[in-house]
Amino acid sequence: MANKFGKIFSITTFGESHGEAIGVVIDGCPAGLSITIEEINQYLALRRPGFGDSVSPRDEADEAEIISGVFEGKTTGAPIAITIKNKNFDSNNYEPIKNLLRPGHANFTYLQKYGIYDFRGGGRASARETACRVAAGAVAIKLLEHYGIKLVAFVSSVGNESAKVKSEDIAELREKTYASPVYCPDEKASTKIINTINKVKSEGDSIGGIVGFVIKDVPIGLGEPIYDKLESRLASAMFSIPAVKGFEIGDGFNAAKLQGSEHNDPFVKSGEQVMTSSNHAGGILAGISNGMPIIGEVAFKPTPSITKPQKTIDLSNNKTVLQLPLGSKHDPCVAIRAVPVVEAMCAMVIADFLLLKAASSHIKDNLSENY
């Protein structure tokens, strides 16, 4: 399995949904960065289930423990190991359906590829693994703060209900986002989204959603041309999140409907700074950050775990019906709890490119001194 992400600032996650614990090892984080377990747990609390009707009732505190790499509140440059105990789960709920191929789930492809599958809550394929990313993202966000970079993710739509989002002030947008039970900064849209989720939940169904993100004050020059473009790595990061089915940067798919005169961002000068008068490109040109806010959206499919009966087959290819046992715990809309995960993945991508740029600059400076 590919359990590692990133080049310099890299993470390796481990653990399963119903195992003893999950965890992450962060490598490449510079020494001297201030980080506390309280800050990590604060970010973990943002993806915690069990705080409303719109998310899974699986209720566990997600308290992280730092095993290595931090001393007296600062990173040492050594690998940072973080573990999170699994507490509130019941594997018995999965016994009656362990031999059924669950529509929209990983058990068919995992069985074909590996010949074995941990059916307890989805095992390694479970969204439970994303808690590891949020813990690592807390460290990456602290690194970004050191460079003055700010970011936020938010629910921009669920089903046919869309929010109107202004992204000028990140602090205000973040405050409004996390004040909403569905992480939507538009109060009117938030109410409609809650009603939509409650409706599909009462019908034993689920619904998809879109998470938007904004990253501001990113320095010009992050990203590598051709095969390691900034948007390519962001796309890779987002598609690694369970249930993601689409990704856009800037105008995204809507750009295909525009003419060049409409989509091009004219360059202007603001004081001594060169910038663009619009931002259809979403802050990235030719795979490299151009100094404008990086904006994008991530599309999440409906949660495949629903209480409605679903036709399927078992492992012996016999036709049957999948009916989730009573007491099963699932999100009616995974996009909500994915908000801090998208934020974490954005932070790790930017952190990695910041360190890549620093390494490149250091080599360049040495070469200019020697030649």
Secondary structure as UniProt FT lines:
FT   STRAND          4..5
FT   STRAND          10..15
FT   TURN            17..18
FT   STRAND          21..27
FT   TURN            31..32
FT   HELIX           37..46
FT   TURN            53..54
FT   STRAND          64..68
FT   STRAND          70..71
FT   TURN            72..73
FT   STRAND          74..75
FT   STRAND          80..85
FT   HELIX           91..97
FT   TURN            98..99
FT   TURN            103..104
FT   HELIX           107..114
FT   TURN            121..122
FT   HELIX           123..125
FT   HELIX           127..129
FT   HELIX           130..146
FT   TURN            147..148
FT   STRAND          150..158
FT   TURN            159..160
FT   STRAND          161..162
FT   HELIX           170..179
FT   TURN            181..182
FT   HELIX           187..202
FT   TURN            203..204
FT   STRAND          209..216
FT   TURN            220..221
FT   TURN            225..227
FT   HELIX           230..239
FT   TURN            242..243
FT   STRAND          244..249
FT   TURN            250..251
FT   HELIX           252..257
FT   HELIX           260..263
FT   STRAND          267..270
FT   TURN            271..272
FT   STRAND          273..276
FT   TURN            280..283
FT   STRAND          284..285
FT   TURN            286..287
FT   STRAND          288..289
FT   STRAND          294..300
FT   STRAND          310..314
FT   TURN            315..316
FT   STRAND          319..322
FT   TURN            326..327
FT   HELIX           334..337
FT   HELIX           339..370
//
